[in-house]
Amino acid sequence: MKKAYILAVCAAVAGTVLAGCGPAEENTQIGEPQITAAETEETTAEETTAAETTAAETSETTAEETTTAETTTLSETEAVTEAETTAEEKKEEEKKDDQNSQAENGNSEQPSDGGQASGSFSDDDLVFSFGNAQVKLDEDLAGFIAANAPDSETCDPSCLGNGEDCIYAYAHFKINGYRETADAPVKATSIELTDSEVSTSKGIKKGSSKDDVIRAYGTGYTEQGSMIKYESGKKSLTFIMSGDTVSVISYDVDILG
């Protein structure tokens, strides 16, 4: 009977041990997968947040670089525009200065623009104006000289054999005259413009181009070597060219013609 009791106790103990071990092992197996899934979700969330942060930083950097590039391009465009505006303003100022200078000398008319010949030549173009006075070829110079005293005046026996040749020198031009006797009036035989401070009535001056001349006076001229000559009877207006540029302007009358 003792043996049977001992066996019964041992069986009970063994059953208890087996019953306690089974559930504990089962719980351990179930718990481990739950922890792993949570950690995996947390890690994935962190990686997603990090990726989004990096993408946001990259987007901000790209936006900043784009803004910088646009600002640089705008600054360069403004600089070019300002330079072009300055150049145009300078041209306008030079044009106004030239027009003012011509107006002071009584020669405010400028040659017309455009590439086609649009001018014409007439007797009116053979008159030289300075200030408020005019010089007309083969006419008395007394009125002009009274209004504009020359810097120098010389009269010598004429090379024609009789009478006197007179020269009246001014700062920007020279007038040649002739009189048959000492008491006779001096008549203008030529007017020579010596610099760019004075011009013809149509604005042509020393330094103007051949195209400027043709636009102002048309194509009814004769060309001999470097000379372009417009004529009306015994009188003429001559432009002596240096290359394509006017170097001398002369009004003349052929007193022997």
Protein Blocks (a to p, Z undefined) as FASTA:
>chain_A
ZZmmmmmmmmmmmmmmmmmmmmmmmmmmmmmmmmmmmmmmmmmmmmmmmmmmmmmmmmmm
mmmmmmmmmmmmmmmmmmmmmmmmmmmmmmmmmmmmmmmmmmmnopabccdedjbdfbdc
dfklmpccehjbccdehiafklmmmmmccfbdcddddfkopajddddddfkbccddddfb
fkbccddfbdcdfbfkbccfkopaehiafklmmmmnojabcdehjaccddehjbccdddd
ehjacfbdcddddfkZZ
